Amino acid sequence: MSKYIKQTLSPYIGLGDIKLGMKLSDAREILKTEKIPFNQWDNPNKGCVPEVPWTFIKFDSCITLCFAKDILWSISCEEGFEGILSNNIRIGMCMEDALKIDDTLSYNDDDEDFISDQGYWLEDEIESGNVVTFTVFIKEAEDSDFFDYTWCNRY
């Protein structure tokens, strides 16, 4: 496992040396330099308008980087990640405790997750009531025109 598995994940910023807004080639270079094995795949987003493929990189079996037009726009962590969000929310924490830490979390019926005004999403498991995934993203992901991808030109 890499050093990233125990680091703090920060909304709008990233995870250690892996920064939101960085280029795909730079993220790959970091992982290769640190000899961290990873899997990479594309989602062509067929049928979306515009059809902008997303590239995913997964490493340490629990950290996933998502790129649009080769720009890192989100980082997701799931079971196995031992680090924390910058506000101390962690995987496996009771969702009720997470809601106490961040009172801006609100449930999103469409995506079946919780959205924070502080720049992240949480997913919980209904049976256990625990946080199972969290995702941080670039500030532009909150904008209604995010899927126009004009934000990519700023990076």
C-alpha positions as CSV (number, residue, x, y, z in Angstrom):
1,M,0.0,0.0,0.0
2,S,1.1,3.5,-0.7
3,K,1.5,6.5,1.6
4,Y,-1.8,7.9,0.2
5,I,-3.9,5.3,2.0
6,K,-3.4,7.1,5.3
7,Q,-3.4,10.8,4.2
8,T,-6.0,13.5,4.6
9,L,-8.3,14.0,1.6
10,S,-9.1,17.7,1.2
11,P,-12.0,19.2,-0.7
12,Y,-11.0,21.4,-3.6
13,I,-7.3,20.5,-3.0
14,G,-6.6,16.7,-3.2
15,L,-4.7,13.9,-1.5
16,G,-1.1,14.6,-0.7
17,D,0.9,15.2,-3.9
18,I,-2.2,14.3,-6.0
19,K,-3.9,17.6,-6.6
20,L,-7.3,18.3,-8.1
21,G,-6.9,20.1,-11.4
22,M,-3.6,18.3,-12.3
23,K,-3.1,16.7,-15.6
24,L,-3.6,12.9,-16.2
25,S,0.1,12.6,-17.3
26,D,1.3,14.2,-14.1
27,A,-0.8,11.9,-11.9
28,R,0.5,8.9,-13.8
29,E,4.0,10.1,-13.4
30,I,3.6,10.4,-9.6
31,L,2.3,6.9,-9.3
32,K,5.0,5.5,-11.6
33,T,7.8,7.3,-9.7
34,E,6.5,6.0,-6.4
35,K,6.1,2.5,-7.9
36,I,2.4,2.4,-7.1
37,P,0.6,-0.1,-9.3
38,F,-2.7,1.2,-10.7
39,N,-5.5,0.3,-13.1
40,Q,-6.7,2.8,-15.7
41,W,-9.9,2.7,-17.8
42,D,-12.1,5.0,-19.8
43,N,-15.8,5.6,-19.7
44,P,-16.8,7.0,-23.1
45,N,-20.0,8.7,-21.8
46,K,-21.8,7.7,-24.9
47,G,-25.2,9.5,-25.2
48,C,-24.1,12.4,-23.0
49,V,-24.1,15.9,-24.5
50,P,-21.3,16.6,-25.0
51,E,-19.7,13.1,-25.2
52,V,-16.6,13.7,-23.1
53,P,-14.9,10.5,-22.1
54,W,-13.8,10.2,-18.5
55,T,-10.6,8.4,-17.5
56,F,-10.3,6.6,-14.2
57,I,-7.2,5.5,-12.3
58,K,-7.6,3.2,-9.3
59,F,-4.8,2.3,-6.9
60,D,-4.4,0.8,-3.4
61,S,-7.8,-0.9,-4.1
62,C,-9.6,2.0,-2.6
63,I,-8.6,5.3,-4.2
64,T,-10.1,6.4,-7.5
65,L,-9.1,9.4,-9.6
66,C,-11.5,10.7,-12.2
67,F,-10.3,12.9,-15.1
68,A,-12.3,14.8,-17.8
69,K,-10.3,16.1,-20.8
70,D,-7.2,14.8,-18.9
71,I,-7.9,17.1,-15.8
72,L,-8.3,15.5,-12.4
73,W,-11.7,16.7,-11.2
74,S,-12.6,14.2,-8.4
75,I,-11.0,11.8,-6.0
76,S,-13.0,9.0,-4.3
77,C,-12.0,6.8,-1.4
78,E,-13.8,3.7,-0.2
79,E,-13.4,0.8,2.2
80,G,-9.7,0.2,2.9
81,F,-8.8,3.9,2.9
82,E,-7.4,4.6,6.4
83,G,-7.1,8.4,6.0
84,I,-9.7,11.0,6.8
85,L,-11.5,14.0,5.2
86,S,-10.0,17.3,6.3
87,N,-13.0,17.6,8.8
88,N,-12.1,14.2,10.4
89,I,-14.9,12.2,8.7
90,R,-13.6,8.7,7.9
91,I,-14.8,5.6,6.1
92,G,-16.7,3.3,8.5
93,M,-17.9,6.2,10.7
94,C,-21.5,6.2,11.7
95,M,-23.4,8.5,9.3
96,E,-25.1,10.2,12.3
97,D,-21.7,11.2,13.6
98,A,-20.8,12.6,10.1
99,L,-24.0,14.6,10.1
100,K,-23.0,16.1,13.5
101,I,-19.5,17.1,12.2
102,D,-20.9,18.7,9.0
103,D,-24.4,20.2,9.4
104,T,-24.4,21.2,5.7
105,L,-24.7,17.6,4.5
106,S,-28.0,17.0,2.8
107,Y,-29.4,13.9,1.2
108,N,-29.6,13.9,-2.6
109,D,-32.4,11.6,-3.8
110,D,-31.2,11.5,-7.4
111,D,-27.7,10.2,-6.6
112,E,-28.6,8.6,-3.3
113,D,-25.8,10.2,-1.5
114,F,-25.1,13.2,0.8
115,I,-23.7,16.4,-0.5
116,S,-21.8,18.9,1.6
117,D,-21.4,22.6,1.0
118,Q,-17.8,22.0,1.9
119,G,-16.9,20.3,-1.4
120,Y,-17.5,16.6,-1.0
121,W,-20.1,13.8,-1.3
122,L,-20.6,10.9,1.1
123,E,-22.3,7.6,0.4
124,D,-23.6,5.4,3.3
125,E,-24.6,1.8,3.6
126,I,-28.3,1.5,4.6
127,E,-27.8,-1.7,6.6
128,S,-24.9,-0.5,8.7
129,G,-25.6,3.2,8.7
130,N,-21.9,3.8,8.1
131,V,-20.0,6.0,5.6
132,V,-18.7,3.7,2.8
133,T,-17.4,6.2,0.3
134,F,-16.4,9.9,0.1
135,T,-15.5,12.0,-2.9
136,V,-13.9,15.4,-3.1
137,F,-14.0,17.5,-6.3
138,I,-12.9,20.8,-7.9
139,K,-14.9,23.9,-7.1
140,E,-16.3,23.9,-10.6
141,A,-18.2,20.6,-10.0
142,E,-20.7,22.6,-8.1
143,D,-21.5,24.8,-11.1
144,S,-24.6,24.2,-13.2
145,D,-22.5,24.4,-16.3
146,F,-19.9,21.8,-15.2
147,F,-20.9,19.4,-18.0
148,D,-20.1,22.0,-20.6
149,Y,-16.5,21.4,-19.6
150,T,-15.4,25.0,-20.2
151,W,-13.7,24.8,-16.8
152,C,-11.1,22.5,-18.3
153,N,-9.5,25.5,-20.1
154,R,-8.6,27.0,-16.7
155,Y,-6.3,24.1,-15.8
